Amino acid sequence: MFTLIRPISRLILLLTIGFALTPLAAQQYRQIEQGYPGIRLDQLHDGLGVPWGMTFLGAKRLLLAERSGKLRLLHLDTNRLLDLRGAPRVVARGQGGMLDVAAGPNYADDGWIYFTYSKPSKSEAATTLARARLQQTRLADWQDLLVTDSATDTGRHFGSRIAFDDEGHVFFGIGDRDRRDLAQDLGNHIGAIIRLNLDGSVPRDNPFVGDPQARDEIWSYGHRNPQGLLFDRETRRLWSIEHGPRGGDEINLILKGRNYGWPVVSHGKEYWGPVSIGEGTEKPGIEPPRKVYIPSIAPGSLMMYRGEAFPEWQGNLFAGALKLRHLNRISLSKSGRAIGEERLFEDLGERIRALLQGPEGLIYLSTDSGRILRLSPER
């Protein structure tokens, strides 16, 4: 009897290990009937956690960062999903977790992939910028480039999105961590957009370098909770979208060293009553928003469309709406003023979390219900 049990047990163990290393079964693409003329909407995958961030690694591999801390690689040619190993532990509580992921601007040469996540600390968690390389199905060479001075004991307002300019810099945003007054304090990283060199060092031309009362890494400050960030290489503009309180979401054109006002000025009101926050909606010395949403749409992302698949959308901003559940399209003037808005896919009823323009000019969406969707022109 014992001679039979041992081989069977060994076989079961080997099968278990084999299943653990096998890619998740491929799904079939499914077209979604949504009624928007000229646009096809396909579901590429579902059943995920909250896919907070997405980035392409080449033309056919889509890296997904789930808020729980899972990292997955979706092969678009076969639609198979691989679980990746080597990710750090994250504080996946409230709005914290694995936040964003972005292939570095030199990814084809150096392989660096950048991440923001809520890193455990004595005071709960701090928004952190890191980078690593992907070796088959495992992350290697993990480096925490900046563990920010933003830790509080709440699970709110971590930010955070990543953007790269064309001069070797990486930007990422941090929310006010539910400590609103600290967003005006340059002595910490709370409520700021950070600018670093790609290796994590501080650029010498950052606006507060040499100021003993300020953090060298800060590029702009006075932000409530920026969850969308992009650099448009064509116009060389850095854009952000952030959550207001009850009303007052903002699209901001981010300029070096500027104060964006939170909580001194705001278009929103307190959650506990119809009471305006701050001293008004504008004030000298504070940069005004380019667009305000009242009521709040609760933005989860921001993208500038620069592809050829949708020529009529060239140069438009897109934001994913969480609360009002749609894809928000904003047309801009040449000077960067918001001059038009359209709300797409409201009937979809999804909290749209992340947006990404693919290499072929198509638009990819993730939703809080765990779906990956793709927009393409109808043929």
N, C-alpha and C positions, 0 to 999 in steps of 0.2 A: 504493500500500500504506500509506504513512504517513497519508494522508488518512482511511483506514478505521480505523487503530489508535487515533488520538486520540479520536474520538467514542466508540468502544467503551470505552476506558480511562476516559473521563469518566463514562460511564454506570455502569460498575462502581463507581467511587468514590462516585457519588451513591447508588447502591443500598446500598453498605456503610454510609454515613453514615445513611441512612434506617433500616436495620435496627438500628443502634446506638441510635437514639432511639425505636424502637418499643417499647411495653410488652411484657413477657413474655407469652406466650400464656396465656389464662385456663385454669384447671383446673375440672373439675366437682367439686362437693361429693360426698363419698363417705361413706356411713354405715359405721361400724365396728361389727362384732358383738363386743360385750364383755360382755353378759350381766348388767349391773347393772340391777335392776328399776326401771322408771319413768324411766330416764335414757337419752337418745339421745346418742351420741358421733359427731360428724361430723369428717372430715378436710377442712379448707378449702384447704390447700396443703401441698406437700412439696417436697423437693429443695433446700431452703435450706441455708445454713451453720448455725452454732449461733445461733438467735435468742435472744439473752440478754435483751433487753428488748422490751416492747410497750406502746403507748399509743394510745388513740383520739383522732383529730382529727375531731370531729363523730361522727355516728351510724354512718357507713358507711365510714370510712377508718381503717385500722389501720396505724400506723407501726411498723416492725420494725427493731430494731438488732441486727445480727449481730456476733459477737465479732471477726470478721475486719476490721471497720471499715465494712462495707457498711450502708447505710440504704435500706430499701425501703418502699414504700407499697402496701398491699393494699387494693383497692377491693372491699368485701364484696358490693356489689350486682352487680358483673360478675365478681368474683373475678380481676381482672387485677392484675398485680404490676408496679410501676414502680420502677426504680432511681433513686435520688436522687443528686445531685451536691453538692459543697461540704463534705463531711465532712472533718475533719482527719485527719492520719496518726496511727495508733495503734500501740502496741507489742502486737501480737497474738501473744504468746508465753506459754505456760503458761496461767495463769488471767487474763491481761491481754487487753485489746482494747477494743472499744466495749462498755461494760458495761450501762448502763441508759438508758432514755429515758422521759420523762414530760411530757405536756402540762401547762403551767403552770395554776394555779388560775384565772387570768384570760385563758386562751387565746382565748376567743371575742372578747375586746376588744382584747388587745395582741398575740396571735399567738406569744407566747414558748413555746418547747419547750426542756426542760432535758435535759442529757446528763451522764453520768459516763463517763469513758474513761481509759485508761492513756496518758498523754502522754509522749512521748520526753523524756529528760533525760540529763544527763551520767552519772547513776548508774542508767541503764536506763529507768525509767519511774516516774511518780507519778500516783496517782489524782487526777483533775481534774474539777471541776464546771464546766459550760459551759451556754450557752443560745444559741439561734438562732431565726430565723423561716423558715418554708417559703414560698418564692415559686415556685409551679407545681411544678417538679421540681428545684429547687435551694435549698439552705440559704443564707440571707443573714444579715448582721449577726451573725456568729459572735462570741461573747464568752467567753473563759475567765474565769469568776468567781472561782475559787480553784484554783490549782495547789498542791496540798497538799505539806507537808513530810513526804513519805512514800516518797521514792524509795530503793530498794535495788537491788542487782544480781541479784535473783531474780525469777522470774515467778510468785510465789505471793502469795495472800491480798491482792488489791486491794480486796475488797468486790465490788460496791457497788450499793446501791439508793437510790432517791430517794423522798422523801415530803414532802407539804405539810400544814401545819396550816391552821386557818381564821383565822389572825392575820397572814398575810403572811410566813411563814417557810418555808424549804426545809431539809430534813434529808438527809444522805447518810452512809453508813457506809464506813469504811476498815478493812481487815484489818491484821494485825500484820506483814505483808510478810516473814514468815519470820524476824523479829527479835523474838522473843516478849517479851523483857525491856523493849523500848521501848514496849509497850502500857501500862506503868505510868508512863511518863515524859510528863508534861504539857507538856514543852518541845517536842514534835513532834506531828504529827497521826496517828501510827501507832496502830492499835487503838482508834480513836475514832469516835464519831458526832458529826457536825458540824452546827451550826445557823447559818444565815445569813438575812439579809433576801433578798427575791426578787431584788434588784439585786446581790447578792454582798457587801454591806456587813455589818458585824458588829452584831447587836442589842445594845443597851446592857445588857440584863438577862441576857445569857449568864453562866453561873456563874463563869467564871474571868476575866472582864474586870477589868483592873486588877492582876492577879497577875503580877508580872514573871517568875515561873518557869513560867508556863503560856501556852498559845496561846488567844487570845480566842475563837476559832471553836469550841472544844470544848464539847459539850453533855454527853457521858458518855464514859467511857474504860474500859480493861481488857477490850476485846473481841478475840476471836481472828480471826474472819473473818465479819462480818455480811453475808449475801447475801439477806436479806429485811428489809424495813422498811415500815411502814405507820402512818398516823395515822388513828384511828377517830374521826370527827367526832361520832358519837352519844355516846360515852363520854369523848371528849377524851383518849384514851390513845394513846401512841406505843409500838408493838411492834416487836421485832426478833427474827430467828432467825439463829443463827450456827453455823458448823461447829466442833465440838470436834475433838480429835485422834482417837485410836483409842477411840471412845466419847465421850459427853459433849456431843453437840449440844445447844444451849440455845434455848428461847424465853424472851425477857426483856421485861419491862415497863420501858421506858426512862424514867427519872426524872432530873430536872435535877441535874447535877453528880455523879451517883453513879458509883462504881467497881464494875465487873462482874467483876473478879477475875483475869482472865487475865494472867499464868500463875501467880499466887499461889495461887489455888484452881481446881480443875478436877475434873470427874467422869470425865475421860479418862485414858488411859495413853499412854506413849511408843510410837511405831511400832516401835522396835527391840526392845521387850521388855515384859513384864508389870509395868511400873514406873509407879506413880501419879505424876502431874505436880503439883507445887506442895506446899502445906502441908496439904492436905486438901480436902474438898468445900465447906466453909463457914468463914467467919471474920468476927468483928465488924468492922463498917465496910464490908463488901462485900455488894452487893445479890445475893440468891439468885435463880436462875432460876425461872420459873413452870412450866417443864417441861423435863425432861432425856430425851434419847434414848440408851439403851444397849441394843444396839449402835447406832452412828451410822446415820442414814438418809441423811446428806449432803444437807442442805437447800439448794435453789437459789432459793427465793422464799418470800414470805409475803403472804397476802391475807385481808382480813376480808370476809365475805360480808354485804352489806346490800341485796340485791335482793329481788324479789318472785317470781321464777320458781321458786325453791326455798324455800318458806316454812319448811320443816323445818330448813333450814341457816342461818336468820337468826341473825346474831351469832356464827357459827362462824369460827374461823381455818382457813385452808388453807395447806399447805406442799407444794411440789414436792420429791420425793425423787429424788436423783441416783443414789446407790449402791444403795438398795433399791428403786428404780424403781416408785413408786406416787404417788398423790395422797393426802396425809395430811390428815385432817379432825380438828380439835380443838374440842371443846365447852368452853365457859367458864362459870364461875359469875358471878354479878353482880359479885363483887369482883375478877374477873379471874384466878381460879384455873383451871387446866386440870383438868377433871373427867371427860373422856372422849376417846377416840381411835378413829378408824376408818381403815382403809387401803383405798383404792379403786383399782381398775384395775391391780391387781398383774399380771394376765394380759397387760396391754398390753406389758409388758417395755420401757418407755421411760424414759429419764432425763428427768424433767420439769423444765424450766429456769425458765420464767416463767409467772406466773399473772396474770389480769386479769379483773375483772368488767366486762362490757360495759354500754352504756347501757340495754339492754333487760333487764338482770339475768341474762343468760346468762354462762357461765364459759368463758374462753378459755385454752388451754394452748399453750406451745411446748415442743418436745423437742430434745434435743441431736442427734437424727438429722435435724433440719431440717423437722419437721412443725408445722403450726398446726392445733390441734384445738379443737372447741367442744362444750360440754355444754349440753343443753337438755332440758326435760321431754318425755317421750314423749306424743304426742297420741292 
